[in-house]
Amino acid sequence: MRTATEHSIAGHRVTIRPLNSSDTQMEAEFVRNLSDETKHFRFLGAVKELSSADLQRFCSIDGFCNMAFVATVQEDGREREIGVSRYAEGEKPEIREMAVTVADSWQHKGLGRLLAHQLIDYARAHGVTQLYSVDFAENTAMQHLANDLGMTVRRSLDDPCQVIYSLPL
């Protein structure tokens, strides 16, 4: 698995590294502190906090069927999560569903794009041929990110309020 990389964003030193099983508390705090709107867009509905089972599942990364990169900053002597990109098993073995989530105060600074590119590069190097994301059509941040990444978009046949972004690798 890849090691950590350092980046300068908005005057802060940001580390991007693979998420691991010891990050459950940090992931829980990250989700807990997202705005209701960001949680709504990320989880396609109302979620206040992740269950212990969800946290274990989100942080149990095998590097093949699922992968996640976390962006962190050092704050008060401890690591704080400010964003995450991940993929999980999709429709076929070589296709993965992806998600990118950025803390509200870090949105519109290029972090989502940076996390997405880290995930795309990893996926490409590990035999994934396509990434896709299911999102609410009204999620303008994802619309912009998908456009920046060159993803195609189509309406979901299952839910007219949702769209599916797709990126062949």
QUIHU-V929775 format. One record per residue. N is the residue number from 1. RES is the residue in three letters. SS is DSSP state (hx for helix, st for strand, lp for the rest). PHI is phi in whole degrees, 0 to 359 (none if undefined). Layout:
N:RES:SS:PHI
N:RES:SS:PHI
This chain:
1:MET:lp:none
2:ARG:lp:293
3:THR:lp:264
4:ALA:lp:288
5:THR:st:236
6:GLU:st:251
7:HIS:st:219
8:SER:st:255
9:ILE:st:227
10:ALA:lp:51
11:GLY:lp:79
12:HIS:st:243
13:ARG:st:273
14:VAL:st:248
15:THR:st:257
16:ILE:st:243
17:ARG:st:212
18:PRO:st:297
19:LEU:lp:288
20:ASN:lp:220
21:SER:hx:297
22:SER:hx:276
23:ASP:hx:265
24:THR:hx:299
25:GLN:hx:294
26:MET:hx:295
27:GLU:hx:295
28:ALA:hx:299
29:GLU:hx:295
30:PHE:hx:302
31:VAL:hx:294
32:ARG:hx:302
33:ASN:lp:270
34:LEU:lp:290
35:SER:lp:294
36:ASP:hx:302
37:GLU:hx:295
38:THR:hx:296
39:LYS:hx:297
40:HIS:hx:301
41:PHE:hx:291
42:ARG:hx:290
43:PHE:hx:255
44:LEU:lp:54
45:GLY:lp:161
46:ALA:lp:276
47:VAL:lp:224
48:LYS:lp:267
49:GLU:lp:219
50:LEU:lp:273
51:SER:lp:289
52:SER:hx:301
53:ALA:hx:295
54:ASP:hx:296
55:LEU:hx:298
56:GLN:hx:298
57:ARG:hx:294
58:PHE:hx:295
59:CYS:hx:259
60:SER:lp:266
61:ILE:lp:255
62:ASP:lp:257
63:GLY:lp:81
64:PHE:lp:237
65:CYS:lp:293
66:ASN:lp:218
67:MET:st:210
68:ALA:st:211
69:PHE:st:242
70:VAL:st:248
71:ALA:st:256
72:THR:st:226
73:VAL:st:231
74:GLN:st:272
75:GLU:st:218
76:ASP:lp:53
77:GLY:lp:77
78:ARG:st:223
79:GLU:st:280
80:ARG:st:236
81:GLU:st:285
82:ILE:st:237
83:GLY:st:185
84:VAL:st:207
85:SER:st:235
86:ARG:st:207
87:TYR:st:227
88:ALA:st:222
89:GLU:st:308
90:GLY:lp:245
91:GLU:lp:294
92:LYS:lp:226
93:PRO:lp:303
94:GLU:lp:263
95:ILE:st:245
96:ARG:st:231
97:GLU:st:271
98:MET:st:243
99:ALA:st:212
100:VAL:st:229
101:THR:st:228
102:VAL:st:234
103:ALA:lp:305
104:ASP:hx:307
105:SER:hx:287
106:TRP:hx:253
107:GLN:lp:288
108:HIS:lp:67
109:LYS:lp:238
110:GLY:lp:93
111:LEU:hx:294
112:GLY:hx:301
113:ARG:hx:296
114:LEU:hx:297
115:LEU:hx:296
116:ALA:hx:297
117:HIS:hx:296
118:GLN:hx:299
119:LEU:hx:293
120:ILE:hx:298
121:ASP:hx:299
122:TYR:hx:295
123:ALA:hx:300
124:ARG:hx:302
125:ALA:hx:289
126:HIS:lp:244
127:GLY:lp:82
128:VAL:lp:284
129:THR:lp:256
130:GLN:st:203
131:LEU:st:245
132:TYR:st:219
133:SER:st:219
134:VAL:st:258
135:ASP:st:218
136:PHE:st:292
137:ALA:lp:300
138:GLU:lp:278
139:ASN:lp:282
140:THR:hx:292
141:ALA:hx:298
142:MET:hx:290
143:GLN:hx:303
144:HIS:hx:295
145:LEU:hx:297
146:ALA:hx:300
147:ASN:hx:296
148:ASP:hx:300
149:LEU:hx:275
150:GLY:lp:80
151:MET:lp:282
152:THR:st:271
153:VAL:st:227
154:ARG:st:213
155:ARG:st:289
156:SER:lp:287
157:LEU:lp:283
158:ASP:lp:276
159:ASP:lp:212
160:PRO:lp:294
161:CYS:lp:273
162:GLN:st:245
163:VAL:st:235
164:ILE:st:238
165:TYR:st:265
166:SER:st:223
167:LEU:st:226
168:PRO:st:288
169:LEU:lp:254
